[in-house]
Amino acid sequence: MALTKQEWLALEEKANELRNLCLDTTHWAGSGHIGGGLSVMDMLTILYYRHLNIDPANPTWEDRDRFILSKGHAGIAWAPVLVSKGFNDPEQLKTFNLTNSKMGIHLDAAKVVGVDASTGSLGHGLPIALGSALAARVLGKDYWTYCIMGDGECDEGEIWEAAMAAAHFGATNLIAFVDRNKCMIDGPTEEVMKLEPFADKWRAFGFHVIEVDGQNINELDDAIEYAKTKAAGKPVLILANTIKGAGIAHIEGDYRWHYGAMDEASYKKGKDSLAQYYQARVARAEKEGK
């Protein structure tokens, strides 16, 4: 069912709260992968506050939906979500990636409640997600498995081995995303290792591909709703076109903000920028929502 205007606005408010927490966490930690964290935040928001069937009071519930953050360095965005949902103590964000913290820069499933799989070595998430999806079939379960990958991560061969297997075994209970912010640690993806025609490659590997604006909550919701109908008869890849550092104007689209630190001036500038970004997004929801 399509989002109502009120639902869209509520999700925009939550996404704004989470973007600010991501910035706060980067500031407390002294540095972090804020660029890719912000580009993926709308996907995390729509999943955790609209689609994932989970229970923070019972995090190991065997019938829960599974979520795998394959681009594990975006843990600086995921940690605020897990805190906001009630899986973990908010105070843990203040020690993110510091000595003896439970929350390292890549979230550890053995230490952080609500994490289904530890990731960080890029390329591993989709194979894990496929295993989860196939396990549901073997066990007679109806849970969904969701996986978010980075676009630069798709240089890894394991991604394509898993994609081929997912299509071959008809894993229609798997919904994958690519955070297509067109940047990776060393530069623009198309200069470091060309991915285009990217959507066509996923189609060739047997996926139904839906291209969306990854910073549009309504478009993301529509794509997920379609994928959950299994109407495609094959695994779905949601190719989310995003902006690295979305919401903070002075870092947007800059690959050098794959990882970075926020001094007081930059932090304040970021806060001001996020406030303006939120107002623009509210205006869009007010105009386009029904």
TORGU-439813 format. One record per residue (C-alpha): residue number from 0; x negated, y negated, z negated. Coordinates in nm, 3 decimals, padded with zeros to 5 digits. Each point is the difference from the previous one (the first is absolute). Layout:
BEGIN
NUM,X,Y,Z;
...
REM end
This chain:
BEGIN
0,00.000,00.000,00.000;
1,-00.135,-00.341,00.099;
2,-00.117,-00.241,-00.264;
3,00.249,-00.263,-00.110;
4,-00.127,-00.355,-00.028;
5,00.003,00.028,-00.379;
6,-00.203,00.322,00.008;
7,-00.248,-00.157,00.240;
8,-00.040,-00.306,-00.221;
9,-00.049,00.218,-00.310;
10,-00.274,00.195,00.179;
11,-00.165,-00.326,00.111;
12,-00.005,-00.112,-00.364;
13,-00.159,00.328,-00.107;
14,-00.258,-00.012,00.282;
15,-00.093,-00.353,-00.105;
16,-00.045,00.112,-00.360;
17,-00.222,00.287,00.116;
18,-00.211,-00.217,00.231;
19,-00.066,-00.232,-00.292;
20,-00.093,00.296,-00.221;
21,-00.239,00.121,00.270;
22,-00.167,-00.342,00.002;
23,-00.009,-00.005,-00.382;
24,-00.156,00.347,-00.008;
25,-00.266,-00.104,00.251;
26,-00.079,-00.301,-00.218;
27,-00.018,00.207,-00.322;
28,-00.215,00.265,00.165;
29,-00.240,-00.255,00.145;
30,00.052,00.137,00.352;
31,00.203,00.249,00.198;
32,00.147,00.109,00.331;
33,00.259,-00.277,00.001;
34,00.022,-00.041,00.380;
35,00.124,00.350,00.071;
36,00.194,00.000,-00.326;
37,00.213,-00.292,00.108;
38,00.056,00.134,00.351;
39,00.149,00.320,-00.140;
40,00.205,-00.151,-00.283;
41,00.332,-00.019,00.186;
42,-00.023,00.370,00.084;
43,-00.064,00.081,-00.365;
44,00.290,-00.221,-00.107;
45,00.257,00.150,00.234;
46,-00.107,00.353,-00.089;
47,-00.012,-00.036,-00.379;
48,00.303,-00.228,-00.034;
49,00.225,00.144,00.269;
50,-00.090,00.348,00.122;
51,-00.218,00.212,-00.228;
52,00.198,00.245,-00.213;
53,-00.220,-00.007,-00.312;
54,00.039,-00.020,-00.377;
55,-00.260,-00.194,-00.203;
56,00.124,00.182,-00.313;
57,-00.079,00.334,00.167;
58,-00.295,-00.069,00.234;
59,-00.068,00.368,00.074;
60,00.362,00.083,00.084;
61,-00.035,00.274,00.260;
62,00.281,-00.130,00.221;
63,-00.137,-00.355,00.024;
64,-00.099,-00.155,00.330;
65,-00.376,-00.010,00.053;
66,-00.202,-00.304,00.099;
67,-00.359,00.010,00.124;
68,-00.199,-00.322,00.042;
69,-00.255,00.121,00.250;
70,-00.165,-00.343,00.017;
71,-00.091,00.044,-00.365;
72,-00.199,-00.322,-00.025;
73,00.337,-00.181,-00.001;
74,00.039,00.126,-00.356;
75,-00.021,-00.362,-00.112;
76,00.348,-00.041,00.153;
77,00.130,00.343,-00.105;
78,-00.097,-00.038,-00.367;
79,00.231,-00.301,-00.052;
80,00.284,00.199,00.157;
81,-00.055,00.296,-00.233;
82,-00.009,-00.238,-00.295;
83,00.311,-00.185,00.113;
84,00.190,00.329,00.038;
85,-00.090,00.097,-00.356;
86,-00.246,00.281,00.064;
87,-00.294,-00.177,-00.168;
88,-00.075,-00.266,-00.262;
89,-00.020,-00.352,00.152;
90,-00.309,-00.069,-00.212;
91,-00.192,00.247,00.215;
92,00.005,-00.247,00.288;
93,-00.218,-00.236,-00.204;
94,-00.279,00.258,-00.004;
95,00.041,00.120,00.360;
96,-00.328,00.143,00.129;
97,-00.188,-00.104,-00.314;
98,-00.212,00.238,-00.207;
99,00.206,00.271,-00.176;
100,00.326,-00.110,00.165;
101,00.246,00.272,00.100;
102,00.065,-00.198,00.316;
103,-00.298,00.023,00.230;
104,-00.015,-00.166,00.337;
105,00.139,00.322,00.150;
106,00.280,00.125,-00.224;
107,-00.073,00.339,-00.156;
108,00.295,00.240,-00.028;
109,-00.153,00.143,-00.318;
110,-00.001,-00.342,-00.170;
111,00.278,-00.213,00.148;
112,00.359,00.111,-00.053;
113,00.208,00.016,00.317;
114,-00.287,00.074,00.238;
115,00.066,00.320,00.194;
116,-00.346,00.026,00.155;
117,-00.335,-00.169,-00.050;
118,-00.117,-00.166,00.321;
119,-00.287,-00.219,00.104;
120,-00.200,00.210,00.245;
121,00.184,-00.121,00.307;
122,00.185,00.243,00.223;
123,00.113,00.238,-00.274;
124,00.345,-00.140,-00.070;
125,00.192,00.126,00.303;
126,-00.134,00.358,-00.038;
127,00.105,-00.006,-00.368;
128,00.340,-00.142,00.092;
129,00.052,00.269,00.262;
130,-00.082,00.266,-00.258;
131,00.257,-00.155,-00.233;
132,00.265,-00.007,00.273;
133,-00.062,00.362,00.096;
134,00.004,00.104,-00.367;
135,00.349,-00.147,-00.032;
136,00.114,00.223,00.284;
137,-00.156,00.311,-00.151;
138,00.148,-00.075,-00.342;
139,00.343,-00.083,00.135;
140,-00.022,-00.359,-00.126;
141,00.152,-00.304,00.169;
142,-00.242,-00.267,-00.120;
143,-00.164,-00.241,00.245;
144,-00.371,-00.067,00.034;
145,-00.116,-00.348,00.099;
146,-00.355,-00.095,00.099;
147,-00.157,-00.340,00.071;
148,-00.319,-00.012,00.205;
149,-00.221,-00.288,00.105;
150,-00.061,-00.064,00.368;
151,-00.380,00.008,-00.032;
152,00.042,00.326,-00.188;
153,00.141,00.150,00.318;
154,-00.355,00.022,00.133;
155,-00.023,00.312,-00.218;
156,00.047,00.334,00.176;
157,00.198,00.155,-00.287;
158,00.284,-00.242,00.070;
159,00.047,00.138,00.349;
160,-00.038,00.364,-00.107;
161,00.279,-00.057,-00.253;
162,00.211,-00.186,00.258;
163,-00.028,00.287,00.242;
164,00.093,00.252,-00.270;
165,00.292,-00.211,-00.126;
166,00.156,-00.004,00.345;
167,-00.075,00.367,00.063;
168,00.169,00.109,-00.324;
169,00.288,-00.244,00.039;
170,-00.057,-00.187,-00.327;
171,00.310,-00.216,00.025;
172,-00.006,-00.057,-00.377;
173,-00.323,-00.202,00.039;
174,00.012,-00.376,00.064;
175,-00.335,-00.161,00.076;
176,-00.095,-00.366,00.025;
177,-00.300,-00.176,00.144;
178,-00.086,-00.340,-00.146;
179,-00.097,-00.159,00.332;
180,-00.173,-00.315,-00.124;
181,-00.259,00.032,00.280;
182,-00.293,-00.045,-00.238;
183,-00.248,00.236,-00.160;
184,-00.302,-00.047,-00.220;
185,-00.241,-00.093,00.280;
186,00.228,-00.203,00.227;
187,00.311,00.012,00.220;
188,00.100,00.360,00.075;
189,00.001,-00.057,00.374;
190,-00.363,-00.113,-00.012;
191,-00.130,00.263,-00.242;
192,00.185,00.300,00.145;
193,00.283,-00.064,00.244;
194,00.332,00.158,-00.103;
195,00.231,-00.124,00.274;
196,00.220,00.128,00.154;
197,00.062,00.099,-00.361;
198,00.373,00.074,00.001;
199,-00.038,00.211,00.314;
200,-00.267,00.210,-00.171;
201,00.239,00.088,-00.282;
202,00.272,00.083,00.251;
203,-00.242,00.224,00.187;
204,-00.066,00.186,-00.324;
205,00.371,00.070,-00.040;
206,00.127,-00.278,-00.226;
207,00.302,-00.219,00.045;
208,-00.144,-00.352,-00.033;
209,00.189,-00.303,-00.130;
210,-00.183,-00.333,00.028;
211,00.103,-00.266,-00.252;
212,-00.108,-00.326,-00.156;
213,-00.163,00.138,-00.314;
214,00.068,-00.323,-00.184;
215,00.374,00.021,00.069;
216,00.176,00.198,-00.272;
217,00.317,00.034,00.205;
218,-00.182,00.153,00.298;
219,-00.189,00.238,-00.227;
220,00.325,00.111,-00.162;
221,00.167,00.065,00.336;
222,-00.297,00.210,00.114;
223,-00.001,00.210,-00.318;
224,00.377,00.051,00.017;
225,-00.034,00.125,00.357;
226,-00.286,00.233,-00.093;
227,00.203,00.150,-00.285;
228,00.281,00.098,00.235;
229,-00.250,00.234,00.173;
230,00.161,-00.124,00.321;
231,-00.335,00.007,00.175;
232,-00.040,00.375,-00.054;
233,-00.369,-00.055,-00.064;
234,-00.226,-00.173,-00.257;
235,00.038,-00.378,-00.004;
236,-00.285,-00.250,00.008;
237,00.094,-00.354,-00.098;
238,-00.259,-00.227,00.160;
239,00.016,-00.308,-00.222;
240,-00.158,-00.307,00.158;
241,-00.133,-00.201,-00.291;
242,-00.237,-00.282,-00.091;
243,-00.298,00.066,-00.222;
244,00.034,-00.213,-00.313;
245,00.364,-00.079,00.081;
246,00.128,-00.289,-00.209;
247,-00.331,-00.165,-00.088;
248,-00.073,-00.236,00.287;
249,-00.375,-00.039,-00.052;
250,-00.066,00.375,00.026;
251,00.265,00.106,00.253;
252,-00.125,00.193,00.300;
253,-00.363,-00.015,-00.113;
254,-00.174,00.339,-00.001;
255,-00.255,-00.139,-00.248;
256,00.277,00.021,-00.261;
257,-00.001,00.378,00.017;
258,-00.158,-00.045,-00.344;
259,-00.056,-00.324,-00.182;
260,00.000,-00.201,-00.322;
261,00.226,-00.285,-00.108;
262,-00.158,-00.284,-00.197;
263,00.228,-00.241,-00.185;
264,00.040,-00.235,00.296;
265,00.074,00.280,00.245;
266,00.238,00.165,-00.248;
267,00.197,-00.323,-00.046;
268,00.008,-00.054,00.374;
269,00.127,00.354,00.041;
270,00.279,-00.056,-00.253;
271,00.115,-00.313,00.180;
272,-00.009,00.178,00.335;
273,00.201,00.297,-00.129;
274,00.269,-00.236,-00.128;
275,00.035,-00.161,00.343;
276,-00.005,00.340,00.171;
277,00.282,00.123,-00.225;
278,00.217,-00.300,00.080;
279,-00.047,00.060,00.374;
280,00.097,00.363,-00.040;
281,00.307,-00.085,-00.206;
282,00.105,-00.242,00.274;
283,-00.033,00.277,00.259;
284,00.208,00.241,-00.207;
285,00.265,-00.267,-00.055;
286,00.016,-00.068,00.372;
287,-00.014,00.358,00.133;
288,00.164,00.196,-00.284;
289,00.363,00.108,00.011;
REM end
